[in-house]
Every structure is written in C-alpha cells, then in structure tokens.
Amino acid sequence: MSSLAAAATLRAQGALLHVWAMTRVAGTHRDQTSPHRPGQVLCLPGMAAQIAAERGASVTGLDASEDLIGIAKSRVSSGQFSVGDLEGLPFSDDCFDAVTGFNAFQYAGNPRAALAEAKRVAKPGAQVVIMTWGLPDGMEAASILAALKPLLPPPPPGAPGPFALSDESVLRSFATEAGLSPVEILDVDSPWHYPDLATALRGLKGAGVTIKAVEHSGEEAVDSAHVDALAPFRKADDSYTIGANFRCLVAGA
C-alpha cells in the first residue's frame, strides 16, 4: 500500500457527514424487490459507499484518484468504482436512484457542467446530495486549507475555490440553475480528531487538495506546512482537534 493509500485509510475529515449523507439517501425509495442504486460522483476512500452497501444498496463510485478508488474497492468488493472526470461521467442517463458529491463540485473545472452531469445520471425524482464546506469564517479547518495554497498549482482562470458553494443562497441557486429542486439544506459539525501528529499528517494526506499539493510541491513541503498549521490545535496529551463544519443540500432531480 502506498503512503497515500495508507493515509486515506486513516482519513477522518468529514467522515461522519459523508456516512450520514449516503446513509440518508440509501434509505430512501427502497423496496424489497429492487436494490437501491446510489452513485457517488466523488467517492473518496469509499466509507459512505460501504455504509450504503451494508444497508442493501448497490453502489457505484467515481474519483480522480486511483489510490482512493483502490481503497473503495477493498471496502466494497461488490461496488463498481472507476477513475474519471466529474464533467464527463461514464454512466447512462437516468440510471441512479441517488447521486452524492462530497466536497466535489466546487473543485471541478466547470462546476455547473459537473452538476448537470450528476442530474443527467439521476433518475427523475431521485435525490441529488451536494455536500460542501460550511462558511469559512471562524472555521478552524479553513486555516489548514489555507496553509496548502502556496503549494498548489496555479488555479485555472475563474476557478471558484473551496468555499465557492458555502453560502446558502449560492448553493441553492447552484442547484436550481441545474434544474434540481432543493428540498433542504443542513449544516453538520464534523470536527477532526487525531490522537497524535503522525496520524494527523497521514490523515490529512487523504484529502483531494492535499494530493494535488503533494503532486505539485512534494510530500516534505506539505508535511512541513501541515505541522505549522496544526500547532495551534495541539492538546496537552499531544492529540489534535480541529473544528470543521459542512453544508449539505438535498435536492430532487
């Protein structure tokens, strides 16, 4: 297993919300004769897919990282996982009962095109769940993200950034403009807990933005930036707790 894959297995960021979101949609529109088939447009290490599969769902996932797809496959052997692009999903129209994107759409080169793809593959009336960061003001995790900015490749012109969909009105408009019907928006606190620095560094490497920073600037530079950014959150027992919150929009296709 690569160091990146090992990091992803330890990744704690937002896991509670990811599991909650997929469990929520996995329990919707199920009956005893047809397996529910949710699709994840960004599946990360597959924890949410695993929870959904345990509830009887047939799961499909896509991510840009081969390492994370490998971990997802190891967690859900019955799932269908592939490496791919948000803006060109390799699925037919109207094929999923639910589609979820975990901190995904705002990172696409064209977020509107990516969400349009999510709607395309969702069955009429299916749920589409958009999970994104909460508002950055006062969020401790925002400082961890900021520490990586100098280590990332220059963003494409007009790139929206990680908090582009954090405002509630912007998020709701984003869904509506794609032809989705927003049902509710929920905010969920999901603090990151790490027992020690080594675990924190490995866990943070599982994030997509960290993967990009490592590819562009190297693992040593990323670790150094994280060590400095984590310092204010060190506890007396050498553990770390960083406050983080996420915003989740549930919409109908």
C-alpha positions in Angstrom: 0.0 0.0 0.0 1.4 3.4 -0.9 1.8 6.2 1.7 -1.2 8.0 0.1 -3.3 4.9 0.3 -2.3 4.4 4.0 -3.2 8.0 4.7 -6.7 7.6 3.1 -7.5 4.6 5.3 -6.8 6.8 8.3 -8.6 9.9 7.0 -11.0 11.3 9.4 -12.1 14.6 7.7 -15.8 14.8 7.3 -16.3 11.1 7.5 -19.3 11.4 9.8 -21.1 13.7 7.3 -20.2 11.5 4.3 -21.6 8.5 6.0 -24.7 10.4 7.1 -25.4 11.7 3.7 -25.1 8.4 1.9 -27.0 6.5 4.6 -29.8 9.0 4.3 -30.2 8.6 0.6 -29.6 4.8 0.8 -32.7 4.6 3.0 -34.8 6.5 0.5 -37.1 4.9 -2.1 -36.0 1.4 -1.2 -38.3 -1.6 -1.5 -37.9 -5.3 -1.1 -37.8 -6.2 -4.8 -35.3 -3.7 -6.3 -31.9 -2.9 -4.8 -31.4 0.9 -4.4 -28.6 2.1 -6.6 -26.9 5.3 -5.4 -24.0 6.7 -7.3 -21.2 8.8 -5.8 -19.5 11.3 -8.2 -16.6 11.7 -5.8 -16.3 8.6 -3.6 -13.1 9.3 -1.7 -12.0 6.2 0.2 -15.5 4.6 0.0 -16.6 4.8 3.6 -20.1 6.1 2.6 -20.4 3.6 -0.1 -19.6 0.8 2.4 -22.4 2.1 4.8 -24.8 2.2 1.9 -23.9 -1.3 0.7 -24.4 -2.6 4.2 -27.9 -1.2 4.1 -28.7 -3.2 0.9 -27.7 -0.6 -1.8 -25.9 -1.3 -5.0 -23.2 1.3 -5.1 -21.2 2.9 -7.9 -18.4 5.4 -7.3 -16.0 7.7 -9.2 -13.0 9.6 -8.1 -10.0 11.2 -9.8 -7.5 9.4 -7.5 -6.5 5.8 -8.4 -5.3 5.2 -4.8 -8.7 6.2 -3.3 -10.5 4.1 -5.8 -8.4 1.2 -4.8 -9.4 1.7 -1.2 -13.0 2.0 -2.1 -12.8 -1.3 -4.0 -11.3 -3.0 -1.0 -14.1 -1.8 1.3 -16.9 -2.6 -1.1 -16.0 -5.6 -3.2 -19.5 -5.7 -4.8 -19.3 -2.0 -5.8 -18.5 -0.6 -9.2 -15.7 2.0 -8.9 -13.7 3.8 -11.5 -11.3 6.7 -12.1 -13.0 9.5 -14.0 -14.0 13.2 -14.5 -16.9 14.9 -12.9 -17.7 16.7 -16.1 -18.0 13.6 -18.2 -19.5 10.8 -16.1 -19.2 7.4 -17.8 -22.8 6.4 -17.0 -26.0 6.3 -19.0 -28.9 8.8 -18.5 -31.4 8.2 -15.6 -29.6 5.3 -14.1 -29.2 6.1 -10.3 -31.7 6.4 -7.5 -29.5 8.8 -5.7 -26.3 10.7 -6.5 -24.0 12.3 -4.0 -21.0 14.6 -4.4 -18.8 15.0 -1.3 -16.8 18.3 -1.5 -16.6 17.7 -5.2 -18.5 20.1 -7.4 -16.7 23.3 -6.4 -13.4 21.8 -7.4 -14.5 20.9 -10.9 -13.1 23.0 -13.8 -16.8 23.8 -14.7 -18.9 23.2 -11.6 -22.2 23.8 -13.4 -21.2 21.2 -16.0 -20.3 18.7 -13.3 -23.7 19.2 -11.5 -25.5 18.9 -14.9 -23.8 15.5 -15.3 -25.0 14.5 -11.8 -28.5 15.4 -12.7 -28.3 13.6 -16.1 -27.4 10.2 -14.5 -30.0 10.6 -11.7 -33.4 9.1 -12.3 -36.3 11.5 -12.5 -37.3 12.3 -8.9 -34.1 10.8 -7.5 -32.2 12.6 -4.7 -29.0 14.5 -5.5 -26.9 15.5 -2.5 -24.4 18.2 -2.7 -22.0 18.3 0.3 -19.6 21.2 0.6 -17.7 23.2 3.2 -19.5 25.4 5.6 -18.8 29.1 5.8 -15.0 29.6 6.4 -15.4 32.5 8.9 -14.5 31.1 12.3 -13.9 27.6 11.0 -10.6 26.2 12.3 -10.2 23.8 9.4 -10.1 26.7 7.0 -6.6 27.5 8.3 -5.4 24.0 7.4 -6.7 24.6 3.8 -5.0 28.0 3.6 -1.7 26.5 4.6 -1.6 24.5 1.4 -2.5 27.4 -1.0 1.2 28.3 -1.8 1.9 24.6 -2.5 -0.8 24.1 -5.1 -0.5 24.6 -8.8 -2.0 27.9 -10.1 -5.7 27.5 -10.4 -7.4 27.9 -13.8 -8.7 31.4 -14.5 -12.0 31.9 -12.8 -11.6 28.8 -10.6 -14.2 29.1 -7.8 -12.2 27.8 -4.8 -13.1 25.5 -1.9 -15.7 27.8 -0.3 -17.5 28.8 -3.5 -20.7 27.0 -2.6 -20.6 27.6 1.1 -23.1 30.5 1.1 -26.6 29.1 1.4 -28.2 31.3 -1.2 -25.3 30.5 -3.7 -25.7 26.8 -3.0 -29.4 26.8 -3.5 -29.1 28.8 -6.8 -26.4 26.4 -8.0 -28.8 23.5 -7.6 -31.8 25.4 -9.1 -29.9 26.5 -12.2 -29.0 22.9 -12.9 -32.7 22.0 -12.9 -32.7 20.4 -9.5 -35.4 21.1 -6.8 -33.8 21.9 -3.5 -35.6 20.2 -0.6 -33.5 21.1 2.4 -30.1 22.4 3.5 -28.4 21.2 6.6 -25.3 22.2 8.5 -23.3 19.5 10.2 -20.4 19.9 12.6 -17.7 17.3 11.9 -14.6 18.1 13.9 -11.4 16.3 13.0 -9.8 14.3 15.9 -6.3 12.9 15.6 -4.5 11.1 18.5 -1.1 12.4 17.6 0.8 14.3 14.9 1.8 11.4 12.8 -1.8 10.3 12.5 -2.8 13.8 11.7 -0.3 14.1 8.9 -1.3 10.8 7.4 -5.0 11.5 7.7 -4.7 15.0 6.0 -2.9 13.4 3.1 -6.2 11.7 2.2 -7.8 14.9 1.1 -8.0 15.7 -2.6 -6.5 19.1 -2.2 -3.5 17.6 -0.3 -3.0 15.1 -3.1 -2.7 17.9 -5.6 -0.3 19.8 -3.3 1.9 16.7 -2.9 2.0 16.2 -6.6 3.0 19.8 -7.2 5.3 20.6 -4.3 6.3 17.3 -2.7 5.4 15.4 0.4 8.0 17.0 2.6 6.8 20.6 1.8 3.2 19.6 2.5 4.1 17.9 5.8 6.0 21.0 6.9 3.1 23.2 6.1 0.7 21.0 8.0 2.9 20.8 11.0 2.9 24.6 11.3 -0.9 24.8 10.7 -1.7 22.1 13.2 0.4 23.6 16.0 -2.4 25.9 17.4 -4.7 22.8 17.8 -2.3 20.6 19.8 -3.8 19.4 23.1 -2.0 18.7 26.4 -2.0 15.0 25.6 -0.4 15.6 22.1 -3.7 15.0 20.3 -5.3 17.4 17.8 -8.9 18.6 17.4 -9.8 20.9 14.6 -13.2 22.3 14.2 -14.9 21.7 10.8 -18.4 22.1 9.5 -20.1 21.1 6.3 -23.2 22.2 4.4 -25.4 19.6 2.8 -28.1 20.3 0.2 -30.6 17.6 -0.6 -32.4 18.1 -3.9 -34.7 16.3 -6.2 -33.7 15.6 -9.8 
